[in-house]
Amino acid sequence: MPADENDTMTIQKHDDTVTVSHEAAMGLVQAVLKESARQQLPVSVAITDAGGHLQAFGRSDGAAFLTVDIAIDKAWTASSFGQPTHVWNQIVQDPGMAPLASRPRLLTVGGGCPLFVNGRLAGGIGVSGGTHEQDRVLAEQALNSLGFEIA
């Protein structure tokens, strides 16, 4: 069920947490793919739920195969602590935090953003195929288009 009767972006789980709805996840994928096609930039885009599990995925024709895993891992990283992946890049520069950079699936390249609704973490989005800046802009534009908060 929706977290709120007018809210189709998230669903309420049995433990009172929220997670991105399938409808919103697919909307984010479509928003990224539409804009990336307009820019003639083939990408992969992944949406994870609040637990880091893949909820939706899309890949442009011509997107490199490595972009698939990178997009999924960016979304997972963003949903893991509710931090954008470009922030993780800064975090692992600290010598005390540097060992995290070798953690499997943790990606510290821009293009992954957490999904927040009413201040609550609902999942993550990851985009891969352009530069770290292009990926980040595509992710943030998609979040804006559906009304998610940007961290």
Backbone torsions as a table, in degrees:
resi	resn	phi	psi	omega
1	MET	NA	150.6	177.5
2	PRO	-61.8	152.2	178.6
3	ALA	-65.1	-22.7	-179.0
4	ASP	-149.7	144.2	-174.0
5	GLU	-55.6	-30.3	-179.3
6	ASN	-96.4	5.3	-172.7
7	ASP	-107.3	111.9	176.7
8	THR	-102.6	3.7	-178.0
9	MET	-80.5	-29.5	-177.4
10	THR	-134.0	163.5	171.5
11	ILE	-123.6	145.7	178.1
12	GLN	-83.5	131.7	178.3
13	LYS	-97.4	167.1	-176.4
14	HIS	-60.0	-26.1	-179.0
15	ASP	-95.4	17.3	177.3
16	ASP	73.9	7.3	172.5
17	THR	-83.8	167.2	175.8
18	VAL	-118.6	156.5	176.4
19	THR	-145.5	154.1	-178.3
20	VAL	-60.4	137.2	178.3
21	SER	-76.8	159.4	176.8
22	HIS	-60.7	-42.3	-179.3
23	GLU	-59.6	-46.2	180.0
24	ALA	-68.6	-39.4	178.9
25	ALA	-61.0	-44.3	178.4
26	MET	-66.7	-35.8	177.0
27	GLY	-63.5	-39.3	177.3
28	LEU	-65.1	-44.4	178.1
29	VAL	-58.2	-48.2	-178.3
30	GLN	-63.9	-38.2	179.2
31	ALA	-62.9	-43.0	179.3
32	VAL	-66.7	-47.2	-177.5
33	LEU	-64.1	-36.3	178.5
34	LYS	-65.0	-47.8	-178.8
35	GLU	-69.4	-38.1	179.6
36	SER	-66.8	-34.2	176.3
37	ALA	-66.5	-40.5	178.3
38	ARG	-60.5	-36.0	179.6
39	GLN	-85.9	-2.6	-175.4
40	GLN	55.6	46.2	-178.4
41	LEU	-123.3	100.4	-179.0
42	PRO	-70.7	127.3	-177.2
43	VAL	-137.5	167.3	165.7
44	SER	-113.6	146.9	179.1
45	VAL	-136.8	134.4	-179.7
46	ALA	-128.3	144.4	175.4
47	ILE	-123.1	127.6	174.4
48	THR	-109.5	155.9	175.9
49	ASP	-81.8	-175.2	-176.6
50	ALA	-63.4	-21.0	178.2
51	GLY	-93.6	4.0	178.7
52	GLY	85.0	9.3	180.0
53	HIS	-89.3	140.6	-179.0
54	LEU	-60.0	126.0	179.9
55	GLN	-108.5	-35.3	179.2
56	ALA	-156.0	154.0	-178.2
57	PHE	-151.7	147.2	173.4
58	GLY	-150.2	151.8	-179.6
59	ARG	-140.5	127.1	176.8
60	SER	-66.2	150.7	169.5
61	ASP	-59.2	133.9	177.9
62	GLY	88.0	-4.0	177.5
63	ALA	-69.2	135.7	179.6
64	ALA	-59.3	145.1	-175.8
65	PHE	-63.8	-28.6	179.2
66	LEU	-66.6	-24.0	180.0
67	THR	-63.9	-23.6	-179.4
68	VAL	-61.5	-58.8	-178.2
69	ASP	-65.3	-36.4	-179.4
70	ILE	-64.7	-44.7	179.2
71	ALA	-61.4	-43.8	179.7
72	ILE	-63.1	-44.0	-178.9
73	ASP	-70.4	-32.1	174.4
74	LYS	-63.9	-44.3	178.8
75	ALA	-63.5	-42.2	179.1
76	TRP	-62.5	-45.3	179.9
77	THR	-61.0	-45.2	-178.5
78	ALA	-64.0	-37.4	-179.3
79	SER	-80.6	-18.1	-175.4
80	SER	-62.9	-44.7	179.3
81	PHE	-126.4	6.9	-179.0
82	GLY	71.2	29.4	-179.9
83	GLN	-118.9	138.8	173.8
84	PRO	-63.3	152.9	-177.0
85	THR	-66.4	-29.8	177.8
86	HIS	-67.5	-26.9	175.6
87	VAL	-69.8	-38.2	177.5
88	TRP	-60.3	-33.4	177.9
89	ASN	-57.6	-41.5	178.7
90	GLN	-72.0	-39.6	-177.8
91	ILE	-59.9	-44.9	-175.6
92	VAL	-76.2	-2.1	173.3
93	GLN	-74.1	-23.2	176.6
94	ASP	-70.8	123.8	-177.3
95	PRO	-54.7	-31.1	178.4
96	GLY	-72.5	-20.8	-179.6
97	MET	-106.1	-10.5	-175.7
98	ALA	-53.4	-35.9	179.6
99	PRO	-59.6	-22.6	177.6
100	LEU	-63.7	-25.3	-178.5
101	ALA	-61.3	-23.7	179.6
102	SER	-92.3	3.3	179.1
103	ARG	-68.4	128.5	178.2
104	PRO	-56.4	139.1	177.3
105	ARG	79.3	-18.6	179.1
106	LEU	-73.5	117.6	178.2
107	LEU	-114.6	133.2	-175.7
108	THR	-113.0	29.9	-179.4
109	VAL	-109.4	137.2	-179.6
110	GLY	-53.4	149.6	179.5
111	GLY	125.4	-2.6	175.9
112	GLY	-116.2	130.3	-179.6
113	CYS	-134.4	140.8	173.3
114	PRO	-72.5	154.1	175.9
115	LEU	-101.8	116.7	177.5
116	PHE	-116.0	137.2	174.1
117	VAL	-131.4	121.9	-177.8
118	ASN	51.8	40.1	177.6
119	GLY	76.6	3.8	-178.4
120	ARG	-108.4	133.4	178.5
121	LEU	-68.3	124.6	-177.4
122	ALA	-120.0	-2.9	-179.7
123	GLY	153.0	-159.4	-179.7
124	GLY	-148.5	156.1	174.6
125	ILE	-123.2	140.3	175.5
126	GLY	-132.8	132.6	178.5
127	VAL	-124.2	136.5	179.2
128	SER	-143.6	137.6	176.8
129	GLY	149.6	-26.2	177.5
130	GLY	-108.1	-159.8	172.6
131	THR	-72.7	168.4	178.5
132	HIS	-60.0	-32.4	179.0
133	GLU	-73.0	-43.3	178.1
134	GLN	-62.1	-43.6	179.5
135	ASP	-61.1	-43.7	-179.3
136	ARG	-64.1	-44.5	179.9
137	VAL	-62.8	-44.0	178.5
138	LEU	-59.8	-43.6	179.8
139	ALA	-63.9	-46.5	-177.9
140	GLU	-67.1	-37.4	176.8
141	GLN	-62.9	-40.9	178.5
142	ALA	-64.6	-43.7	178.1
143	LEU	-59.1	-46.4	178.4
144	ASN	-59.6	-42.6	-174.8
145	SER	-64.8	-27.4	179.5
146	LEU	-102.9	-1.1	175.4
147	GLY	89.7	14.3	175.1
148	PHE	-76.4	152.4	176.3
149	GLU	-79.8	143.9	178.7
150	ILE	-102.6	127.1	-179.1
151	ALA	-81.3	NA	NA
